[in-house]
Amino acid sequence: MAASTLLIDSLKRELKARGITYADLALRINMSEASVKRMFSQKNFTLQRLDDILQAADIDFRDIALAGHDESKLVSELTFAQEKEIISDAKLLVVAVSALNLLSVEQIVDIYALTDAEVVKYLVQLDRIGFLELLPNNRIKLRVSRTFRWIPDGPIQTYFRELALRDYLESKFDGEHELMQVVNVMLSKQSIIVLLSRLKQLARELSQQHQEDAKLPYAEKFSISFMLAARPWMPKAFEALLRQKPQAAIRTIRRK
């Protein structure tokens, strides 16, 4: 990725971390909001305009330069020990997930029965783990990449599967903002590879949208959990009716 692109992406993250929207920035640098959005989407800045933005937002150039340089150092997955430490304390898990959702300390305190001191304590712990960096004025900078995921069959995924999955699925999925589709098909190996690639791409797109919507006021955002699952599978009741067990079992793909 070009250095200029990394720099602008770092600037966008720093603005979001400070709660500065494109509308706010437009007022500070005497531009229209549409022009600011276009400037960021096209990643087309003059040096003078960059200076104006940094001064208006009170951002040190070194902060975004170092952030861009460190992009490759962000982790896409924690270690087993790190996940186990997070899952050992329900409040620590709440703060970790809230940080992933780009919530500020104030917003976490407003939503959950936690004090400022408690939230900061857990953020310090997450900083030590390497999950995030706690900046001055209790600003939060994630140290995980946009492709971050919990370890497959790791401590946190196991927790959600054993304790939260039943609660998650306890719905008719017919309400507003709800959807469930179970699709059973027979595909070639190549088609399955394509399907899995598309599902991964969808997850990346959702992560990107999550970043884009971070600038919106909290009241305009809603918590939504999206689960993707696909594997060769046949219900046991179906297997029991098979006349013989073929070496390559009949395969179906289940997607939620």
N, C-alpha and C positions, 0 to 999 in steps of 0.2 A: 504494500500500500504506500502511496506517495506520502512524503513527509508533510506536505501541506494539508492533505486530507486528514492525517492523524492529528495535526495541530488544530484544525477546525472542529473535528469530533471531540477533542479534549476541551475546546472552548465551549461547545454546546453542553457537555456534561458539567462543566464548572458553573455555567449559567443556571442550569437546572438545580444543581446542588445549593445554589444561593437563592432559589425561588424566583429568579428573574425570567419572566416570559418574554416572548418576542414583542408583545405589545408594550411591556415595560421598557424594554431596550429601545424600541422605536422612539418613545417619548424622550429618552435620555440622549439620543444622538440625532434627534430632529429628522427622522425618516418615517415613512409610512410603514405600518406593520407588514403590508404586502411586500414592500421592497426588502425589508429585513428577512422575511421568510424566503424570498427568492434568492437573496444573497447567500443564505446558509444552504439552501437546497442545491444551488449551483456551485457552492464552495468557491465563490469568486470574490476575493477581498483585495483591496489595495492596502498597502502598509499603513497609510494614513487612517483608513477606516478601521483597521485592526487596532491601532493605537486609540482611536476614539472609543471603541467598544471596551477595551481593557480599562481605560480611564473611567468611563461611565459606570462600569460594573465593579470598579475597585479590585481588579484581578491583576496579579503579578504575572508578567509574561513567563517567568521561570516556572510557575505552577503548571501552566498548560503545556509548556515545552517538555517538562519532565514527565508529565502524564502521558503525552504522546509517545515519548521515548520508552516508557514502561509498559505500553500496551501489550507487548509480547510476553510480559511477565505475569499478566493476569492469569488466574487459575480457572480452568474449566471444570474442575472436580476437586473436592476436598479429599483428605486422607480418611481412612476408616476411623482413626483415633480422633480426628477433628470432628467428624460427624457424631461420633459416640459422645463426645463432650457436649455438643450442642443439644443432643436429644436427651441428655441426662437431666435437664432442667426445663420444665415447660415454659417458664418465663423467658429463658434464654432463647428457646426456639421461636417464641412469639416475636422477640426483638429481631432475631435473624431474618425471619420471613418478612417482617415489616421493613427492614432495611433493603431486602431484595425488591420490595414493592416501592422503594424510593420514598418512604415516609420520613418525615423529620422527627426529632425528639418530641417536639410539641404535639405533633399529630398522633404519635404513639401514645403519649400520656392522655390525650383527649379520648382516644378510642378504648384503651385498656386500663384496667385498675392497677396501674403502675405509677410510681412517683418519678419525678425527674431524676432523682438520685439513683433509683433502681435502674432506669433505662440507661443512664450513663454508665453505671457499673457493668451492665451486660454488654454495652458497646465496647467498653475497655477490654472485656474478656474476649469479644469477637475480634478486636484489634490484635490482641495477643495471638489468637489462633491464626490470624492471617486472612480472615474472611472480609474484613473491611479496615479502613483507616479512619480513626476519629480525629478530625481536624479542629482547629481553634473554633470557639463558639459552638462546640458540639455539632459541627457539620459532619456529615457522613459521606465517605468516599469508598465505594465498593472496590474490593480487590479481586472480584470474580469477573470473568468475561461474559459477553452476551450469550455465549453458548453454554453457560454454566448449567450443570445438572447434578442431582444427587447421585451417589454411587448406586449402580444397579444392584439390587438386593443388599444394599448397605443398611446401616442403622436407621437412617431417616426414612428411606423407602420402605423398609420393613415396618417401621412405626405406622406409616400411612396405610400400608396394606392391611395390617392386623387390627388397627384401632380406628382409622379414619375412613377407610374405603367403604365399609358398611354404611357409615353415616352419610358419606358422599352419595352413594347409590340409592339411599332411602328417599327416593323422589319419583314422581311419575314423569318428570322431565317434560311437562306440558305447560309450564308457566312461562312468564316473560323472561327472555334471555336464557332459556333452557332448551337443550336439544340432546337427544340420544338416538343414535342409529347403530344397529348391529347388522353388519353386512357379511354374509358368508358366501364366498366365491371359490372357484378353482382357477388358478392361474399358473402360467409357466414360471420357471425360476427367474427368467429375465423380467417378467412382468412384476413379480414379487419384489425384485430389486428396485424397480422403478417406483413401485408403491411406497416402499420404505423410504426411498429418497425424497419423495413428495411429502411424506409425513414429517420428515426431519426439516425440510424446507419450511413447512407450515409452522413448525415450532420456532424456527429462527425468525420468521415474519412476525409471529406473536410477540417475541422478545423485543424486536425492533419497534413494534407498535407500542409496547409497554414503555419503552424509552421516550417515544414521541409524545405520548399522553401524559408523561410525568409533569409537563409544564402546566397542565390544566389545574384549576382549583380542585381541592379535594372533594368538594361537594358535587362536582361533575363527573366523578369517577366511581366505579362500582367494582367490588371484588368478584372475580369470576375465576373458577378453576377449570382448566381444560386438560382432559386426560386422553392420551393417545395410546392404543395398545394394538399390536398386531403380532400374531404368531401362528405357526401350524397347529391346528387344534380341531378336535372332534369331541362333541359331548360324550361322556362315558356311556350314556344310554344308547347312543348310536353305535359306539364301539362294541357294545354287548350283542348287537344284532348282526355284526359282520360274520359272513360265512367262514372267512379265513383271514388270517392276519398277513397282509401283503408286506413284503420287505420295505417298500416305500409306502407308508400309510397314506390313506386319502387325506389330503391336506385342505384345510379351510383357513381363511384369513378372517379374523375377528377384529373389527375396529370399533372403538368407542370414541 
